[in-house]
Amino acid sequence: MPIPVVTVEEMRSWERHSWEAGAREDDVIRQVGHCIAGTVREGTLPGSRILVLAGRGNNGADALATVPPLAPDFRIETLRILSPASQRDELARALEARPDLILDGLFGIGLNRDLDPEWVHLIHQVNESGLPILALDVPSGLDADTGLPRCAAIRATTTLTVGAPKVGLLHPEALPFVGRLEVAHRVGLVGNPTGTRGLQWTLAEEFIEEPRRPVDSHKGTFGHAVLIAGSVGYSGAAVLSARAAARALPGLVSVLTPEEVWSTVASQLATPMVHPYSPAHRLLEGATALLVGPGLASDSIRDALRSEVERIWDGFPGPMVVDASALDWIPRRPARQGLRILTPHPGEAARLLGVSAPEIQADRVGSLRSIAQRQGAVVVLKGHQTLVGESTGPVFVNPSGNPGLAQGGTGDVLAGYLVGLLAQNAHASHPVQTCRRAVWKHGAAADRLERRCRNWTAEELAEELGRV
């Protein structure tokens, strides 16, 4: 189950409920310490030097609770900061030792005032070290509701927030301070928090189980994904999306591509069937899911396909994924039949709504709902922490992925994988969940690649999808 994104008061209410239900604060702090230690172990080599910065409150207690589980395998220096002015030199000496990681436990979500100049100087001192920083619950100095610094804030590499994500950590202004956001959600608190913003944080554990494939199944059981993709100069998009579609294991994958690039696309694909595009091609009648958009970017194909996309938008009865250039060609209204899924990045979303990309980024949830309502569609609004949702109901925040996805072709991989899933009845009957599954696995594949090699490519991403 996903968990709500909460305000500070909603988090406090959850904690009060837990204490009333018999949970013990000491036990929760101990569990938080073990969660933090697990995160450290995942990304830090044994024997590394770790500098623990602990403040006065519960955030400092959480930081100190990491020491016992980490001590056997790491060289740890603990610095309890009680007087920033008098401990400036002590901190400077600790930073000069160049620890491999800093654990930031100076301030938590209880900070409700601007920081004194001494604290501002100390936080700048930590930031200017250029060392990797893991912030505990919230980067020290950042307001967990507004996402704005209280005069200064730690610029973390990763933030491990406790229990549930705080709404301020998702604000665009908070991103330079939060870094990668992760959630330690199993820490001994009772039940689940109540969130009022309609945002839900996706958990990896939701996608461990795949729908079972019957033992007497055949390729017809799992549908036929058809992709209209590729054009002169953009044939690679068709290849990437087709390879990703095959990784979702539909019964069949077919590509309809302009005759000018048919041989180029066909020569790079073994399993998917490749045909020259025709508006009356019989494959469109047998498709159980359709993708339109990747690589349809040349001037010639744009003129030829614009009217065809409008016809398909209304006429195709099954799930239809619209991506890339085709997003500019669909009617600005719901389709007359069938499930529709749109996968815009902020620039494409801006064109759909007739606004600027910064306006989309300033209100990503509102933008998603506006597009979904006007188009009658499920919307996947791509970007950092991709959003999935409809015009009403919860909007889901995806936690997986990394900046390596900011390269050409990765969106084609996502669109292809999504249509490969939607071709199968078991997935098409739960479209929002299927979109969330595709987005999470796409990001998780990128994270696996990033851990092995930082200069991975979109071709490798399509392959890695099969290993997540």
C-alpha positions in Angstrom: 0.0 0.0 0.0 1.2 3.5 -0.7 1.5 6.0 2.2 0.1 9.5 2.3 2.3 12.6 2.0 1.7 14.5 5.2 2.0 17.9 6.8 4.0 18.4 10.0 0.8 18.5 12.1 -0.5 15.3 10.4 2.8 13.6 11.3 2.5 14.8 14.9 -1.0 13.5 15.0 0.1 10.1 13.8 2.8 10.0 16.5 0.3 11.0 19.2 -2.0 8.2 18.1 0.9 5.8 18.2 1.9 6.7 21.8 -1.7 6.4 22.9 -1.9 3.0 21.3 1.1 1.8 23.3 4.1 2.4 21.0 7.2 3.5 22.9 9.2 6.5 21.7 12.5 4.8 22.6 11.6 1.7 20.5 10.7 3.9 17.5 14.0 5.8 17.8 15.9 2.5 17.9 14.1 1.3 14.8 14.8 4.5 13.0 18.4 4.1 13.8 18.4 0.7 12.2 16.6 2.0 9.1 19.2 4.7 8.7 22.0 2.2 9.2 20.5 0.1 6.5 20.5 3.0 4.1 24.1 3.8 4.9 25.2 0.2 4.3 23.5 0.2 0.9 25.5 3.1 -0.4 28.7 3.1 1.7 31.6 0.7 1.7 32.5 -1.0 5.0 35.4 0.7 6.7 34.3 4.1 5.5 34.5 7.2 7.7 31.2 8.6 8.9 30.6 11.9 10.7 27.4 12.0 12.7 26.1 15.5 13.5 23.5 15.3 16.2 21.4 18.2 17.6 19.4 18.4 20.8 15.9 17.0 19.8 14.5 13.8 18.5 16.3 14.3 15.2 19.6 14.2 17.2 18.4 11.1 19.0 17.7 9.4 15.7 21.2 10.2 14.5 22.8 8.9 17.7 20.7 5.7 17.3 22.6 4.9 14.1 25.9 4.5 15.9 25.4 1.0 17.6 24.3 -0.8 14.4 27.0 0.9 12.3 29.9 0.8 14.7 31.2 -2.7 13.9 31.8 -2.0 10.3 32.5 1.8 10.0 34.8 4.4 11.5 32.4 6.7 13.2 33.0 10.2 14.7 30.0 11.6 16.6 29.7 15.4 17.1 26.9 16.6 19.3 26.3 20.2 18.3 24.9 22.1 21.3 26.6 25.5 20.8 27.4 26.2 17.1 29.5 29.3 17.9 31.8 27.5 20.3 32.0 24.3 18.3 32.9 25.8 14.9 36.6 24.8 15.2 35.7 21.3 16.3 33.4 20.9 13.3 36.1 22.3 11.0 38.6 19.7 12.2 36.1 16.9 11.7 35.4 18.1 8.1 39.1 18.4 7.3 39.4 14.6 8.0 37.2 14.2 4.9 34.7 11.6 6.1 33.1 9.6 3.3 29.6 10.5 4.6 28.0 13.0 6.9 24.8 12.1 8.8 22.8 15.3 9.3 20.7 15.1 12.5 20.8 18.7 13.7 17.2 19.8 13.2 14.0 17.9 12.4 10.5 18.8 11.5 10.0 20.7 14.8 12.0 23.7 13.6 9.5 26.6 13.5 11.8 29.7 13.5 14.5 31.2 11.5 18.0 30.1 12.4 20.4 32.3 14.3 23.5 33.5 12.5 25.7 31.0 14.3 23.6 28.1 13.0 23.5 29.6 9.5 27.3 29.8 9.5 27.6 26.2 10.7 25.3 24.9 8.0 27.2 26.8 5.4 30.3 25.2 6.8 28.9 21.7 6.3 27.6 22.5 2.8 30.9 24.0 1.6 32.7 20.8 2.5 31.3 19.3 -0.7 31.0 15.9 1.1 28.1 13.5 0.6 25.3 14.1 3.2 22.5 11.9 4.3 19.8 14.0 6.0 17.7 12.4 8.7 14.0 13.1 8.3 14.5 16.6 6.8 17.6 18.5 5.8 18.4 20.7 8.9 17.1 24.2 8.5 14.4 23.2 5.9 10.7 23.9 6.8 9.0 20.6 6.3 5.7 22.2 5.4 6.8 25.0 3.0 10.0 23.4 1.6 11.8 26.7 2.1 15.0 27.1 4.2 14.8 28.9 7.5 17.7 31.3 6.4 19.9 28.3 5.6 19.5 24.5 5.1 21.7 21.5 4.6 22.1 20.5 1.0 21.7 16.8 1.3 22.7 14.2 -1.3 19.9 12.0 0.1 17.1 12.6 2.6 15.7 9.6 4.5 12.5 10.9 5.9 10.8 9.0 8.8 7.3 7.4 8.7 5.9 9.3 5.8 7.1 12.0 3.3 6.5 15.5 4.4 4.7 17.8 1.9 7.5 20.4 1.9 10.1 17.9 0.8 8.3 17.5 -2.5 8.1 21.3 -3.3 10.2 22.3 -6.3 12.1 24.9 -4.1 13.1 22.0 -1.7 14.8 19.9 -4.4 18.4 21.4 -4.1 18.3 20.7 -0.3 16.5 17.3 -0.3 18.5 15.5 -3.0 17.1 12.0 -3.5 14.1 11.4 -1.2 13.7 8.0 0.5 11.2 7.0 3.2 11.8 4.8 6.3 8.1 3.9 6.7 8.3 0.8 9.0 9.6 2.3 12.2 7.1 1.1 14.8 4.4 3.7 14.6 0.9 2.4 14.8 -1.4 2.3 11.7 -1.0 4.7 8.9 -1.0 8.5 8.9 -3.9 10.6 7.6 -3.0 12.9 4.7 -5.3 15.6 3.4 -3.4 16.6 0.2 -4.4 13.7 -2.0 -0.8 12.7 -2.6 0.3 9.1 -2.1 4.0 8.0 -2.0 4.6 4.8 -3.9 6.4 1.9 -2.1 8.6 -0.6 -3.9 7.0 -3.5 -2.1 3.7 -2.8 -4.0 5.2 -4.3 -7.1 7.0 -7.4 -5.8 4.1 -9.7 -6.9 3.4 -10.0 -10.6 0.1 -11.4 -11.9 0.3 -15.2 -12.3 0.5 -16.5 -15.8 -1.7 -19.6 -16.2 0.2 -22.9 -16.9 -2.0 -23.5 -20.0 -1.5 -20.0 -21.5 -0.4 -19.2 -25.0 0.6 -16.0 -26.8 -3.0 -15.1 -27.4 -3.6 -15.1 -23.7 -1.4 -12.0 -23.2 -2.5 -9.7 -25.9 -1.0 -7.9 -28.8 0.8 -4.5 -28.3 1.0 -2.4 -31.5 3.3 0.6 -31.7 3.0 3.4 -34.3 6.5 4.8 -34.0 9.6 6.0 -35.8 10.4 8.3 -38.7 13.3 9.5 -40.7 16.0 10.6 -38.3 14.1 9.1 -35.3 14.0 5.3 -36.0 15.8 4.6 -32.8 12.7 5.6 -30.8 10.7 2.8 -32.5 13.4 0.3 -31.7 13.7 1.3 -28.0 10.0 1.3 -27.4 9.5 -2.1 -29.1 12.3 -3.7 -27.1 10.8 -2.3 -23.9 7.3 -3.5 -24.9 8.7 -7.0 -25.3 10.2 -6.8 -21.8 6.6 -6.6 -20.4 5.9 -10.0 -22.0 2.8 -9.4 -24.0 1.9 -12.3 -26.4 2.9 -10.2 -29.5 4.6 -6.9 -30.2 4.2 -5.3 -33.6 5.6 -2.0 -34.9 4.0 0.1 -37.6 6.6 2.5 -39.0 6.9 4.7 -42.1 8.2 2.8 -45.1 11.2 5.1 -45.3 12.6 3.6 -42.1 11.0 0.1 -42.2 14.2 -1.7 -43.1 16.2 0.2 -40.5 13.8 -0.6 -37.7 13.2 -4.2 -38.8 16.9 -5.0 -39.0 17.3 -4.1 -35.3 14.4 -6.1 -33.9 14.2 -9.9 -33.7 11.0 -10.6 -31.7 8.7 -7.7 -32.6 7.1 -7.8 -36.0 7.7 -4.7 -38.1 5.4 -3.5 -40.9 5.3 -0.4 -43.1 2.6 1.9 -41.7 -0.8 2.2 -43.4 -3.9 3.8 -42.0 -5.9 0.7 -42.9 -3.4 -1.8 -41.6 -5.2 -4.9 -40.2 -2.9 -4.9 -37.2 -4.9 -2.0 -35.7 -8.0 -4.2 -35.6 -6.2 -7.0 -33.7 -4.3 -4.8 -31.2 -5.3 -5.1 -27.5 -3.2 -2.0 -26.7 -1.8 0.8 -28.9 1.1 3.2 -28.5 1.3 6.3 -30.7 4.1 8.8 -30.6 7.7 7.7 -30.1 9.9 9.1 -32.9 7.0 10.5 -35.0 9.0 13.8 -35.3 9.9 14.3 -38.9 8.0 16.9 -40.9 6.7 14.4 -43.5 5.2 12.0 -40.9 3.7 14.8 -38.9 1.6 16.0 -41.8 0.6 12.5 -42.7 -0.4 11.3 -39.3 -2.0 14.2 -37.6 -5.5 13.5 -38.9 -5.0 9.7 -38.4 -4.2 10.2 -34.7 -7.4 12.0 -34.2 -9.3 9.2 -35.9 -7.5 6.6 -33.8 -8.1 8.6 -30.6 -11.9 8.2 -31.1 -12.0 4.9 -32.8 -9.6 2.5 -31.0 -11.6 0.6 -28.4 -8.7 -0.6 -26.2 -6.0 1.1 -24.1 -4.1 3.7 -26.1 -0.9 5.3 -24.8 -0.1 8.7 -26.4 3.5 9.9 -26.1 5.9 12.5 -27.5 4.8 14.2 -30.7 1.4 12.6 -30.8 0.4 14.5 -27.7 0.2 17.6 -29.9 -2.2 15.9 -32.3 -4.9 14.6 -30.1 -8.2 16.4 -29.9 -8.5 18.6 -26.7 -11.4 16.4 -25.4 -12.1 12.9 -24.1 -12.1 10.0 -26.6 -15.4 8.6 -27.6 -14.4 5.1 -26.4 -11.5 3.3 -24.8 -9.0 3.9 -22.1 -6.5 6.7 -22.8 -3.1 7.2 -21.1 -1.0 10.4 -21.7 2.7 10.5 -20.8 3.8 14.1 -21.2 7.0 15.7 -19.9 6.6 19.3 -18.5 7.1 20.9 -21.9 4.5 18.7 -23.5 2.1 19.2 -20.6 2.5 23.0 -21.1 1.5 22.7 -24.7 -1.5 20.6 -23.8 -2.7 23.3 -21.4 -1.5 26.4 -23.2 0.8 27.5 -20.4 4.6 27.6 -19.8 6.7 24.7 -18.5 7.6 26.7 -15.3 3.8 27.0 -14.6 3.5 23.2 -14.9 6.3 22.7 -12.5 4.9 25.2 -10.0 1.7 23.1 -9.7 2.4 19.6 -11.0 -0.6 18.0 -9.2 -3.0 20.7 -10.5 -1.6 20.4 -14.0 -2.0 16.7 -14.0 -5.6 16.9 -12.9 -6.4 19.6 -15.5 -5.0 17.5 -18.3 -6.7 14.3 -17.0 -10.1 16.1 -16.7 -10.0 17.7 -20.2 -8.8 14.5 -21.9 -10.6 11.9 -19.9 -7.4 10.1 -19.4 -4.9 8.7 -16.9 -1.9 11.0 -16.9 1.7 10.2 -16.3 3.4 13.5 -15.7 7.1 12.7 -16.2 10.1 14.3 -14.4 11.7 14.2 -11.0 9.2 12.2 -8.9 6.9 11.4 -11.8 3.2 11.7 -10.9 0.5 9.3 -11.9 -3.2 10.0 -11.5 -6.6 11.0 -12.8 -8.8 14.0 -12.6 -10.1 12.9 -9.2 -8.8 10.5 -6.5 -5.2 10.2 -5.3 -2.2 11.3 -7.2 0.8 8.9 -6.8 4.4 10.1 -6.4 7.1 7.8 -7.8 10.3 7.6 -5.8 12.5 5.6 -8.2 14.9 6.9 -10.9 17.8 9.3 -11.1 19.2 12.1 -13.2 20.6 9.5 -15.7 17.1 9.3 -17.1 17.6 12.8 -18.5 18.8 11.5 -21.9 17.1 10.9 -25.2 15.3 7.5 -25.5 14.4 6.8 -21.9 10.9 8.2 -22.4 10.5 5.8 -25.4 11.4 2.9 -23.1 8.8 3.9 -20.6 6.1 4.3 -23.2 6.9 0.9 -24.8 7.0 -0.9 -21.5 3.7 0.6 -20.5 1.9 -0.5 -23.7 3.3 -4.0 -23.3 1.7 -4.2 -19.9 -1.6 -2.7 -21.0 -1.9 -5.2 -23.8 -2.5 -7.9 -21.1 -6.0 -8.1 -19.5 -4.5 -8.6 -16.0 -2.8 -5.2 -16.2 -5.3 -3.3 -18.4 -8.1 -3.9 -15.8 -6.1 -1.7 -13.3 -4.8 1.1 -15.4 -3.6 3.5 -12.7 -1.8 0.7 -10.9 -0.3 -0.5 -14.1 1.0 3.0 -14.9 2.5 3.2 -11.4 4.1 -0.3 -11.9 5.7 0.8 -15.3 7.0 4.1 -13.9 8.4 2.5 -10.8 10.1 -0.4 -12.6 11.5 2.1 -15.2 13.0 4.2 -12.5 14.2 1.1 -10.5 16.0 -0.2 -13.7 17.8 3.2 -14.0 18.8 3.0 -10.3 20.2 -0.5 -10.8 22.2 0.7 -13.8 23.4 3.8 -11.9 24.9 1.6 -9.1 26.9 -0.3 -11.6 28.0 2.3 -14.1 27.2 6.0 -14.4 27.4 6.3 -18.2 24.6 3.9 -19.0 22.4 4.4 -22.1 18.7 4.0 -23.0 19.5 0.8 -24.8 20.8 -0.7 -21.6 17.7 0.6 -19.7 15.4 -1.4 -22.0 17.4 -4.5 -21.2 17.6 -3.8 -17.5 13.8 -3.7 -17.2 13.7 -7.5 -17.5 16.0 -7.8 -14.4 14.0 -5.6 -11.9 
